C-alpha cells in the first residue's frame, strides 16, 4: 500500500517534479514519520476503539474511497503543464509537518494501518507489532523516496509531446481503480 498511488505519493511526485527529490526529502520524512505515528497509535490503542465500533472503519473506508476517487478524477482530467525543476525557490515546497499531518488526514493511510494492525494484533504479542511497525517504517520511507526519485526523473521526460497528459490519465485511473478495489475488498472479504 505504501507504494500504490495516493494523495501523499502524488504530492511527493509533484513536488519532486518541480523542486527535485532533495528539496522534497523533508516532506517524505514527515510523511513517513507521520504514518508511523498513526500506525503506532492504532496498534497500541485506537485499534481497540475500531474493534468495539466496526462501523467506524466502514465510515473511514467509504469516505476515504470517495476522497481518493475524487482526487483520481481530478488527476485524470488535469491538463499538462511544462515542468521545470526549480532548486532555488523554496516557499512552496511541502514541509516536514505537512507530510506528517497529511498522513493523519489520508484515508488510505488509515485503511493500511488498520488492516495491517488487524493481521498482526491477532497474536496479542507486542514484539510482532513492534517488528511490523519497524518494517512498515522502512518500507514506507523507501516507497515514498521512490516516488520522489521518479518525479524528478519524469520532469524531463514528460515535457515532450502528450506524455504528461497520458501520465495524468493513467495515474488518475490507477488511483480510482485502487480506491474502488480497496472499498470492494473491505465490504466483500
C-alpha positions in Angstrom: 0.0 0.0 0.0 2.9 2.4 0.6 4.0 2.5 -3.0 0.5 2.5 -4.5 -0.8 5.9 -5.8 -2.4 8.0 -3.1 -2.6 11.6 -2.1 0.8 11.6 -0.3 2.6 9.8 -3.1 1.2 12.1 -5.7 2.2 15.2 -3.6 5.7 13.8 -3.5 5.7 13.1 -7.2 4.5 16.6 -8.0 6.9 18.3 -5.6 9.9 16.3 -6.8 9.0 17.1 -10.4 9.0 20.8 -9.6 11.7 21.1 -6.9 13.8 17.9 -7.1 13.9 15.0 -4.7 16.4 16.6 -2.3 14.1 19.5 -1.7 11.2 17.1 -1.2 13.1 15.0 1.3 11.6 16.8 4.4 8.1 16.1 3.2 9.0 12.5 2.6 10.4 12.2 6.1 7.4 13.9 7.6 5.0 11.6 5.8 7.0 8.5 6.8 7.1 9.6 10.5 3.5 10.7 10.4 2.3 7.4 9.1 4.5 5.5 11.6 3.0 7.6 14.5 -0.5 6.8 13.1 0.4 3.1 12.9 1.7 3.1 16.5 -1.4 4.8 17.8 -3.6 2.3 16.0 -1.5 -0.7 17.1 -1.5 0.3 20.7 -4.9 1.8 21.3 -7.0 3.1 18.5 -7.5 -0.3 17.0 -9.4 -1.3 20.2 -11.9 1.5 19.5 -12.3 0.3 15.9 -12.8 -3.3 17.1 -15.6 -2.1 19.5 -17.1 0.2 16.8 -16.6 -1.7 13.5 -18.9 0.8 11.8 -16.2 3.4 12.3 -13.9 1.6 9.8 -16.7 1.2 7.4 -17.3 5.0 7.5 -13.5 5.7 7.1 -13.4 3.3 4.2 -16.4 4.9 2.3 -15.2 8.5 3.0 -11.7 7.6 2.1 -12.8 5.9 -1.1 -14.9 9.0 -2.1 -11.9 11.3 -1.4 -9.4 9.1 -3.4 -11.8 8.7 -6.3 -12.3 12.5 -6.4 -8.5 13.0 -6.3 -8.1 10.4 -9.0 -10.8 12.1 -11.2 -9.0 15.5 -10.8 -5.7 13.9 -11.8 -7.3 12.2 -14.8 -8.8 15.4 -16.2 -5.8 17.6 -15.3 -4.2 19.4 -18.3 -0.5 19.0 -18.6 1.9 21.9 -17.9 5.5 22.5 -18.7 7.6 21.2 -15.8 10.8 22.8 -14.7 12.8 21.8 -11.6 13.5 24.9 -9.5 16.2 24.4 -6.9 16.2 28.0 -5.7 12.6 28.6 -4.9 11.6 27.0 -1.6 8.5 28.8 -0.5 6.0 26.3 -2.0 7.9 23.1 -1.2 5.8 20.8 1.0 7.3 20.7 4.6 8.0 18.0 7.1 5.0 19.0 9.2 2.7 19.0 6.2 3.9 15.5 5.4 3.3 14.3 8.9 -0.2 15.8 9.2 -1.2 14.7 5.7 -0.9 11.1 6.7 -3.3 11.6 9.6 -5.9 13.0 7.1 -5.2 10.4 4.5 -7.9 7.7 4.4 -5.5 5.4 2.5 -3.1 5.6 5.5 -5.9 4.8 8.0 -7.0 1.8 5.9 -3.5 0.5 5.6 -2.7 0.9 9.3 -6.0 -0.7 10.5 -5.6 -3.6 8.0 -2.1 -4.3 9.0 -2.8 -4.0 12.7 -5.7 -6.5 12.3 -3.3 -9.0 10.9 -0.5 -8.6 13.5 -2.6 -8.0 16.6 -4.3 -11.4 16.5 -1.3 -12.9 18.3 -1.5 -10.4 21.1 2.3 -10.2 21.0 3.7 -6.7 21.2 7.0 -7.9 19.7 5.3 -8.8 16.5 3.6 -5.4 16.4 6.9 -3.6 17.1 8.6 -5.6 14.3 5.6 -4.9 12.0 5.9 -1.1 12.7 9.7 -1.1 12.1 9.3 -3.0 8.8 6.5 -0.7 7.7 8.6 2.4 8.6 11.4 1.2 6.3 9.0 0.1 3.5 7.2 3.5 3.7 10.4 5.5 3.6 11.7 3.6 0.6 8.4 3.7 -1.2 7.9 7.4 -0.7 11.5 8.1 -1.7 10.9 6.1 -5.0 8.0 8.4 -5.8 10.3 11.4 -5.2 13.0 10.0 -7.4 10.5 9.1 -10.1 9.1 12.6 -10.0 12.5 14.2 -10.5 13.3 11.8 -13.4 9.9 12.2 -15.0 10.1 16.0 -15.1 12.3 16.0 -18.2 10.6 13.1 -19.9 7.0 14.5 -19.6 7.8 17.8 -21.3 7.7 16.1 -24.7 4.5 15.7 -26.7 1.4 14.4 -24.9 3.4 12.4 -22.3 2.2 14.4 -19.3 -1.5 14.0 -20.4 -1.1 10.3 -20.8 0.5 10.1 -17.3 -2.3 12.1 -15.8 -4.9 9.7 -17.3 -3.0 6.6 -16.2 -2.4 7.9 -12.7 -6.0 9.0 -12.3 -7.4 5.7 -13.5 -5.0 3.7 -11.3 -5.9 5.7 -8.2 -9.6 5.4 -8.9 -9.3 1.6 -9.5 -7.2 1.0 -6.4 -9.6 3.1 -4.3 -12.7 1.2 -5.5 -10.9 -2.1 -5.2 -9.9 -1.4 -1.6 -13.5 -0.5 -0.8 -14.8 -3.6 -2.6 -12.4 -5.9 -0.7 -13.3 -4.2 2.6 -17.0 -4.9 2.2 -16.6 -8.3 0.4 -13.8 -10.1 2.1 
